[in-house]
Amino acid sequence: MATIMRSKEVINKILEEMNGETGRLKEKGIVPSISFILIGDDFGSSIYVRNKKEMCAQLGFHSDTYELPQDISEGELLKLIKNLNDDDSVDGILVQAPLPKHMDMKTILDAIDPKKDVDAFHPQNIGRVLTGDYDFVPCTPQGILEILRYYEIDIEGKNCVVVGRSNTVGKPAALLMLQENATVTICHSRTKDLGAVTSAADILICAIGRAKFITEDMVKEGAVVVDVGMNRNEAGKVCGDVDFQNVKEKASYITPVPGGVGPMTVTMLMKNTLKSALLREKRMENK
């Protein structure tokens, strides 16, 4: 029976550390600040932004939300982003996906100042993850690493298989594992004999977006399994990419869904925002 790697304890520890840094910054007149840009009335997007704002309030961060109409032009959005880029009191800028169809996501992401890109989606920040010389890491992969560290999972020298090659999770997660000296394999929809590859993994990270896709026979005895998926099963209940009930009998450690990687993502967004505020402090000192 696997140890269940729940994120609640990990988050509490991180928030405690962040509170200390936030208090020190406030004594110097610096309040970590993030601006959320929400376009249209997508219900899911509104919930995501509300959850992020609640954590901002919990940490004592300042947050602003710009609720824009669905038909706003790309030019108007870019103008808002430029104004926020130029505002020294803003540490983070987050444009909540999905965007309206008349907007190009790459154009919008590229417009955000990399120093304020707390989602770490800007090509410059992604490139710096590749070199290992980075300020910000995409939030979900960073959350995965924090969970593994908290549960004292030894990564060095282990075979790590990442199922999924997205720019926001799969690729950066593979890079972080590589920097921790794991031997990394990335799998995807065209991988031949996927089960043979996943069953050789000491650490299996699943981010493919298909409910209960990873079954017991695809997992090595004693493997560490990290489930990034967020899906709905046939009964409409939230579930991951892993068949949790059966795989937990075979794995040594496993993250649940919900209560695993998901909550870490918002926490890592806050950590990146705090890091941006700390970098602002350094810039002020160097003036």
C-alpha positions as CSV (number, residue, x, y, z in Angstrom):
1,M,0.0,0.0,0.0
2,A,1.5,3.3,-1.1
3,T,2.1,6.3,1.1
4,I,-0.4,9.0,-0.1
5,M,1.5,12.2,-0.9
6,R,-1.1,14.9,0.0
7,S,-0.2,18.5,-0.6
8,K,-1.8,20.1,2.4
9,E,1.2,19.6,4.7
10,V,3.6,20.7,2.0
11,I,1.6,23.9,1.3
12,N,1.4,24.8,5.0
13,K,5.2,24.5,5.3
14,I,5.7,26.7,2.2
15,L,3.2,29.3,3.3
16,E,4.9,29.5,6.7
17,E,8.2,30.2,5.1
18,M,6.7,32.7,2.7
19,N,5.0,34.6,5.5
20,G,8.3,35.3,7.1
21,E,9.7,36.8,3.9
22,T,6.5,38.7,3.2
23,G,6.7,40.3,6.6
24,R,10.3,41.3,6.1
25,L,9.5,42.9,2.8
26,K,6.6,44.8,4.3
27,E,8.8,46.3,6.9
28,K,10.7,47.9,3.9
29,G,7.6,49.1,2.3
30,I,7.4,46.4,-0.3
31,V,4.1,44.5,-0.7
32,P,4.1,41.6,-3.2
33,S,1.6,42.4,-5.8
34,I,0.0,40.5,-8.7
35,S,-2.5,41.6,-11.4
36,F,-5.0,39.2,-12.8
37,I,-6.5,39.8,-16.2
38,L,-9.8,38.0,-16.8
39,I,-11.5,38.2,-20.2
40,G,-15.1,37.3,-20.7
41,D,-17.3,35.4,-18.3
42,D,-15.9,31.9,-18.4
43,F,-17.1,30.3,-15.2
44,G,-14.1,28.1,-14.7
45,S,-11.7,31.0,-15.2
46,S,-13.6,33.1,-12.6
47,I,-13.3,30.3,-10.1
48,Y,-9.5,30.0,-10.7
49,V,-8.9,33.7,-10.3
50,R,-11.1,33.8,-7.1
51,N,-9.0,31.0,-5.6
52,K,-5.8,32.8,-6.5
53,K,-7.0,36.0,-5.0
54,E,-8.0,34.2,-1.8
55,M,-4.5,32.9,-1.3
56,C,-3.1,36.4,-2.0
57,A,-5.3,37.7,0.8
58,Q,-4.1,34.9,3.1
59,L,-0.5,35.8,2.5
60,G,-1.0,39.6,2.7
61,F,-0.3,40.1,-1.0
62,H,-1.9,42.9,-3.0
63,S,-3.9,41.8,-5.9
64,D,-5.9,43.6,-8.7
65,T,-8.3,41.9,-11.1
66,Y,-9.0,43.5,-14.5
67,E,-12.3,42.0,-15.8
68,L,-12.4,42.8,-19.5
69,P,-15.3,42.2,-22.0
70,Q,-15.1,39.2,-24.4
71,D,-15.0,41.5,-27.4
72,I,-12.0,43.6,-26.2
73,S,-9.4,44.0,-29.0
74,E,-6.0,42.4,-28.8
75,G,-4.5,45.9,-29.1
76,E,-6.4,47.1,-26.0
77,L,-5.2,44.1,-24.0
78,L,-1.6,44.6,-25.1
79,K,-1.9,48.2,-24.0
80,L,-3.0,47.1,-20.5
81,I,-0.2,44.6,-20.2
82,K,2.3,47.4,-21.2
83,N,0.9,49.6,-18.5
84,L,1.3,46.9,-15.9
85,N,4.8,46.1,-17.2
86,D,5.7,49.8,-16.6
87,D,4.2,49.9,-13.1
88,D,7.1,49.2,-10.6
89,S,4.6,48.3,-7.9
90,V,3.4,45.2,-9.9
91,D,5.4,42.1,-9.4
92,G,3.3,39.6,-11.3
93,I,1.0,39.7,-14.3
94,L,-1.3,36.7,-15.1
95,V,-3.6,36.5,-18.1
96,Q,-6.2,33.8,-17.3
97,A,-6.8,31.3,-20.1
98,P,-8.8,30.6,-22.2
99,L,-8.5,33.7,-24.4
100,P,-11.2,34.8,-26.9
101,K,-10.8,33.2,-30.4
102,H,-9.7,36.5,-31.9
103,M,-6.6,36.7,-29.7
104,D,-3.3,34.9,-30.1
105,M,-2.0,33.4,-26.9
106,K,1.6,33.5,-28.0
107,T,1.4,37.2,-28.8
108,I,-0.1,37.9,-25.3
109,L,2.4,35.8,-23.4
110,D,5.3,37.3,-25.3
111,A,4.1,40.8,-24.3
112,I,4.4,40.2,-20.6
113,D,7.7,41.4,-19.1
114,P,9.7,38.2,-18.2
115,K,10.5,39.7,-14.8
116,K,6.7,39.7,-14.1
117,D,5.8,36.4,-15.8
118,V,5.0,34.6,-12.6
119,D,3.3,31.8,-14.6
120,A,6.7,31.3,-16.3
121,F,5.2,30.8,-19.7
122,H,7.3,33.5,-21.5
123,P,9.8,31.9,-23.9
124,Q,12.7,33.6,-22.1
125,N,11.7,32.0,-18.8
126,I,11.1,28.6,-20.4
127,G,14.5,28.9,-22.0
128,R,16.2,29.7,-18.7
129,V,14.6,26.5,-17.2
130,L,16.5,24.6,-19.9
131,T,19.8,26.1,-18.9
132,G,19.1,25.7,-15.2
133,D,19.6,29.5,-14.6
134,Y,16.1,30.7,-13.9
135,D,14.1,32.9,-11.6
136,F,10.7,31.4,-12.3
137,V,9.6,27.8,-13.1
138,P,6.1,26.9,-14.4
139,C,4.0,26.4,-11.4
140,T,2.8,22.8,-11.7
141,P,6.2,21.3,-12.4
142,Q,7.6,23.3,-9.5
143,G,4.8,22.0,-7.3
144,I,5.7,18.4,-8.3
145,L,9.3,18.9,-7.2
146,E,8.3,20.5,-3.9
147,I,6.1,17.4,-3.1
148,L,8.9,15.0,-3.9
149,R,11.3,17.0,-1.7
150,Y,8.9,17.2,1.2
151,Y,8.4,13.4,1.1
152,E,12.1,12.9,0.8
153,I,11.9,11.1,-2.5
154,D,15.4,10.4,-3.7
155,I,15.5,11.6,-7.4
156,E,19.2,11.3,-8.2
157,G,20.1,8.4,-10.5
158,K,16.5,7.2,-10.7
159,N,14.6,6.4,-14.0
160,C,11.9,9.1,-14.4
161,V,9.2,8.8,-17.0
162,V,7.1,11.8,-17.8
163,V,3.8,11.0,-19.7
164,G,2.8,14.2,-21.5
165,R,4.9,16.8,-23.4
166,S,3.1,20.1,-22.9
167,N,5.1,23.3,-22.6
168,T,3.5,24.0,-19.3
169,V,3.9,20.7,-17.5
170,G,5.5,17.8,-19.3
171,K,8.6,19.4,-20.8
172,P,9.5,21.6,-17.8
173,A,8.9,18.7,-15.4
174,A,11.3,16.6,-17.4
175,L,13.9,19.4,-17.3
176,L,13.6,19.8,-13.5
177,M,14.0,16.0,-13.0
178,L,17.0,16.1,-15.3
179,Q,18.5,18.9,-13.2
180,E,18.0,16.7,-10.1
181,N,20.1,14.1,-11.9
182,A,17.4,11.7,-12.8
183,T,17.5,9.7,-16.1
184,V,14.5,11.1,-17.9
185,T,12.2,9.7,-20.6
186,I,9.3,11.7,-22.1
187,C,6.4,9.8,-23.5
188,H,3.4,11.0,-25.5
189,S,0.5,9.9,-27.7
190,R,2.7,8.4,-30.3
191,T,5.0,6.5,-28.0
192,K,5.1,2.8,-29.0
193,D,4.4,0.3,-26.3
194,L,3.9,3.0,-23.7
195,G,3.3,0.5,-20.9
196,A,6.7,-1.0,-21.4
197,V,8.3,2.4,-20.9
198,T,6.2,3.5,-17.9
199,S,6.6,0.1,-16.1
200,A,10.4,0.8,-16.1
201,A,10.0,4.1,-14.2
202,D,11.2,4.6,-10.6
203,I,9.3,7.9,-10.7
204,L,6.3,8.2,-13.0
205,I,4.8,11.6,-13.7
206,C,1.5,11.5,-15.5
207,A,0.2,14.6,-17.3
208,I,-1.7,13.4,-20.3
209,G,-5.2,14.6,-19.5
210,R,-7.0,11.2,-19.9
211,A,-9.0,9.8,-17.0
212,K,-7.5,6.7,-15.3
213,F,-5.2,6.2,-18.3
214,I,-2.4,4.8,-16.3
215,T,-3.4,1.3,-15.0
216,E,-1.8,-1.0,-12.5
217,D,0.0,-3.1,-15.2
218,M,1.8,0.0,-16.5
219,V,3.4,0.8,-13.1
220,K,6.6,-0.8,-11.7
221,E,6.3,-2.4,-8.2
222,G,7.4,0.2,-5.6
223,A,7.3,3.2,-8.1
224,V,6.7,6.8,-7.0
225,V,3.6,8.0,-9.0
226,V,2.8,11.7,-9.4
227,D,-0.6,12.3,-11.0
228,V,-1.1,15.7,-12.6
229,G,-4.3,14.9,-14.3
230,M,-7.6,16.7,-13.6
231,N,-10.5,14.9,-15.3
232,R,-14.1,13.8,-14.8
233,N,-14.9,10.1,-14.6
234,E,-18.1,8.5,-15.9
235,A,-19.9,9.5,-12.7
236,G,-18.8,13.1,-13.1
237,K,-16.4,13.0,-10.2
238,V,-12.9,14.5,-10.4
239,C,-10.2,12.0,-11.0
240,G,-6.6,11.9,-12.3
241,D,-4.8,10.3,-15.1
242,V,-4.0,7.3,-12.9
243,D,-6.3,4.5,-11.8
244,F,-5.6,5.5,-8.2
245,Q,-7.5,2.7,-6.3
246,N,-5.5,-0.1,-8.1
247,V,-2.2,1.7,-8.6
248,K,-1.9,2.7,-4.9
249,E,-1.6,-1.1,-4.1
250,K,1.5,-1.3,-6.2
251,A,3.3,2.0,-5.8
252,S,5.4,3.1,-2.9
253,Y,4.2,6.7,-3.0
254,I,1.3,8.3,-5.0
255,T,-0.4,11.6,-5.2
256,P,-4.2,11.7,-4.9
257,V,-6.6,13.7,-7.2
258,P,-7.9,15.9,-5.8
259,G,-5.6,16.9,-2.9
260,G,-2.3,16.3,-4.6
261,V,-0.5,18.3,-7.3
262,G,-3.5,20.6,-8.1
263,P,-3.4,22.8,-5.0
264,M,0.4,23.1,-5.3
265,T,0.0,25.1,-8.6
266,V,-1.6,28.1,-6.9
267,T,0.9,28.0,-4.1
268,M,3.8,28.0,-6.6
269,L,2.2,31.0,-8.3
270,M,2.4,32.8,-5.0
271,K,6.0,31.7,-4.5
272,N,6.9,33.1,-7.9
273,T,5.2,36.3,-7.0
274,L,7.1,36.6,-3.8
275,K,10.4,35.8,-5.7
276,S,9.5,38.7,-8.1
277,A,9.0,41.0,-5.1
278,L,12.4,39.9,-3.7
279,L,14.0,40.7,-7.1
280,R,12.3,44.1,-7.0
281,E,13.9,44.7,-3.6
282,K,17.3,43.9,-5.1
283,R,16.8,46.3,-8.0
284,M,15.8,49.0,-5.5
285,E,18.9,48.4,-3.5
286,N,21.1,48.6,-6.6
287,K,19.7,52.0,-7.7
